Amino acid sequence: MSSKAGFFNLSIKNILSDGQSMLTQARIRLLYYGLLIVSVAVSAILLSVWNLNQTALTSMCAGVLFLAIVLFKYLTWRGDWKFVSHTLLLMGTLINLADAFVIFQKIDILSIQLVLMIIIFSFYMLGQNWGLLYSMLNLTPVLLFMVYTYSHIYIIDIRPEHLDQSTIILSVLANFAIMVYIHNHFYNAFLKNIIKLKKTSEDQSRLNENLEIAIDKAEKSSLAKSEFLSTMSHEIRTPLNAVIGMSNLLMMGNPRPDQEENLEILKFSASNLLAIVNDVLDFNKIESGKVVFENIRFNLTELMHNICGGQIIKANEKGLIFKLKIDDVLRNKIVIGDPTRITQIIFNLVSNAIKFTRQGYVEVKVHCMEDRHNQVIIRFSVKDSGIGIERDNLNAIFEPFTQESITTTRKYGGTGLGLAIVKRLLELRGVNMEVMSKPGQGSEFSFNLDLPVATEKLEEPAAQPSIVFDADQTLNNLHILVAEDNMVNTMLMKKFFSKWQVQSSFAENGERAVEMMQYGNFDIVLMDLQMPVLNGFDAAMEIRRMPDAQKASIPIIALTASALTDIREKVFNAGMNDYVSKPFKPEELKEKIVTLVKRKSLLRSKSQSV
């Protein structure tokens, strides 16, 4: 109802509002104009019966007219259409009973009209349940009266009233006019409602079509974003591979102390840039919902020592005390989970703690809160004595690309993605991060992780033939084929292989690598994935289809600067044995080469012994 409606209001506009449904507005209009029609009709009948000196009918008409005026005033004041509807129906029911049993003592056309009017009005105004109730209240007494009068058992000691023909005609006309008005009003209302529903349905269909188009665009945009990030990652990692690789090469050449310091700065800066790129790509991977959690066995104590090993050095360089406390209960337990994601979470928290702590300590605690034999609840916490966080900024620090303040960003650097990645990884596991912090006194980040415990004992691996390999000696005897189209990377690989005294050959694309495999003898292939003419995936599959079994089974390591989420799966589906991400660590590449060569030698020795 509009706020303009008051006691002296007489306008229907002030009791209608946009918040009302079309049906409610139709009901209010019916009452508003219907009460006016009833007032006019009853006034005419009142004059007719008053001229005939019929006291009972005059009193009843006067009462109905008064009640109609009162209800009209109440409707324009309060707008309570339900109360007015019930009042009118109760009044009509009483009039119907009084006419049949007392005043006229018969069922005539006026009684039938009144019953029909009550039935129609109750269903339209109050719905099915109330419509049935008021219908029964009026039909049942009328039917009973007709049965009683048919059996001549109805006796009442009151002389019935009689209407003259003109009054009957006037009453019948008024009743029909009211019934026609009710039907006409609701027919128009229902017709408008159907037209509106049809229009709404058409609008909804258009909206659905637009939504499908928008979803399609969003999916294409998301795919384009992922491809763009992958491309940018490749383009950024490729020169970074050269920068970090050359830094490693120069540091391997026994530089002077001043040169070594400069190289350390160069390598540190390049590593920071690589970390930023990795953070952006990790966050994109999480946001796109493409993170898959592994369930593998690992020793949590060993994992925590590995994570914190490098961080202790960083803390000591800043003069900070680093404490790692692990519950003794966990030392011999093998748990099942995703050590990579746990490493990512703890590493980010500890890195932040060291970054934002100028003096004091950084403390990492791993506490077993509950041990249920095959399940453990572990509480991880990282506490520091750093700059702390204002209470109002506690939520903001978990938003992507956000830090506590611009001053913090300028002073300490970083992308603001570390905590966002941590929070989203935990949320994907249904875990909440708890933060306690006081500005100037430090912060504590903690969370609980529920991990299954491997209860069965690990089987001891079967004894293998004892073949001792010397890494340098193994490398010296190798002939490596490198498929790489980037000249800088080719130069870098040549320098590394020269340091390792490895014989190497280079192919500028995948097609050339397949040709060289057909006519040459190699021990291992390093395959770049994005190359012209024939890419690394197709080249690897071509090699695997070679008729020579020795060549078809040659170990292949993918070299990739790509960041696509399914790159690992694609590499193995193409038949390659392993992959190394650019920029690669020389020792990591050396270790993977030696490992695959060892495995190939062992398999060859087994087949020869058989």
C-alpha positions, 0 to 999 in steps of 0.5 A: 500500500502506498504511504499516501493512503490515510484516513481521508483517502478516497483514491484507489491509486493510493492503495495500489503499489508496484510491489503488489502482484497483478492478481492482488491489484485486480482484487483491490480494484474489484472491491473498490469499484464493486463496493461503489456498484453495490452501494448504488444498487442497494440504495435503489432497492432501499428506496423501492422497499421503503416506498412499499413500507416493508420494514424488515427489508428496509432495515436490512437494505439500510444495514447493507448500505451502511456496511458497504460504505464503512468497508469502502472507507476502510479499504481506501484507508488501510488497503486490507482487501482480505479483511474486506472480502471476508466481511462481505462474504460473511454479510452475504451468507447471513443475508442468504440465510435470513432471506431463506429461513426468515424474511421470504421463507422460500428459495427464489431467483434472488436466493440463487443469484446471491449464492452464485455471487458468493461462490464466484466472489469467494473463489476469485478473491480468496482462493480455492480453500476459502471458496469451498468453505463459503460455498458450503456455508451457503449451499448446504442451508439452501439445499436443506431448506428445499428438502424441508419445504418439500417434505412440508416439515418446515414451520416458523411463526413469522409471516414472510415478506413479499416483494412487488414485481418492480423491486424483484426486477430491480434486484435481479438486474442489480445482482446480474450486473454485479456478477457480470462485473466480477466476471468481466473484471477478472477475465480482463485481469487473467487475460492481462496476466496471461499476456504478461506471462507470455511476454515474460516467457519470451523475455526469459527466452531471450535472456536465456539465449543472451546468457548462453551467448555470455557463458560461451563468450566467458568460456572462450575468454577463460580459454583465451586467458589460459592460452594467453598466460601459457603463451606469455609464460613460454615467452617469459620463461624462455629468456629467463631460462637463458638468464638463469642458465648463463648465471649458473654457467658463469658461477661454475667457472670459478668467478672472482668474488666481486663477479660472484656477488654480481652473478648472485644478484642476477640469479636472485633477481631472475629467480624472483621474476620466475616466482612471480610468473609461477604465482600468477600461473598457479592462481590462474590454475586454481581459479579455473578449477583445474587443481587436482589433489593427489593422494600419495603416501609421504612422511610429514616430518621429512616433508616439513624438514625439506620445506623449511631447510632452505627457509632456515638459511634465508631466516639466518641471513636476516638474523632471525631465529627459525624454530621448527617444532614437530610433534613426536607422534608424527615422526614415524607416521606415513600419511596420505595426501598431496605433499606438493600442495602442502609444500606450496601452502607452508612455503608461502606462509613461511616465506611471508613470515620471513619477508615481513619480519625484520628482527626476532623469530619465525616459528613453525609448529606441526601438532597432532590434535587427534590420532584415530589410528587410521586418521589424524587431525594435524594443526599447522601454524606459522608464527612470527614477530614481524610487522603484524596486520591491522584488524580491518585488513585481515580479510583484504590480505587474502584477496588476489593482487592485494597486500595490507597497504600500498606502503607494504607493497612498496617496502616489501615487494611481491604480487600479493598472490601468496596468501590468496593461493594458500586460502583458495587451496585450503578452501578447495579442501574445506579448510579455513585459515585462522589468523591472529595478529597485532600490529608491531608484534607479529602474526600467526597463521594456522589451520587444521588438516585431516589426513588419512594414515597408511596403517599397512606396512610398506613392502620392501622392494625386491633386491635389484642387480647391484650396478654402480653408476658414476654420474659424470662417467655416465654423462661422458659416455652419452650422445644426446639429441636436443630438439630446440628451435631457440638459438639462445637455448641451443647455445646454453645447452651446448655450454652445459654439455661442454661443461659435463663433457657430453656429446650432443647433436641439435635439431632445429625442429621436430621433423629434423629430430625424427630424421636424425633419430632414423639415421643416427644413434643416440642415448637420450632425447631432450625435446622442446614442445613448441617448435615449428614444422613439427612440435615436440608431441608429434615428434615424440609419437613419430619416434615411438612408432619407429620399427627399430625397437631400440630407437623407439624405446629411447628415453625422451625428456620434454623441455617446456616453458609452457604453463598449461594445466594438463601439460604433464598429462600431454607429455606422458600421453605422447610417450615421453618419459619425463619433463623439465620446466624451463628455466631448468636447474642444471642439477635437476636436468643432470639427475633426470638424464642419469636416472633414465639412462640407468633405467634403460641400462637395467632393462637392457641387462635384464633382457640380455640375461633372460 
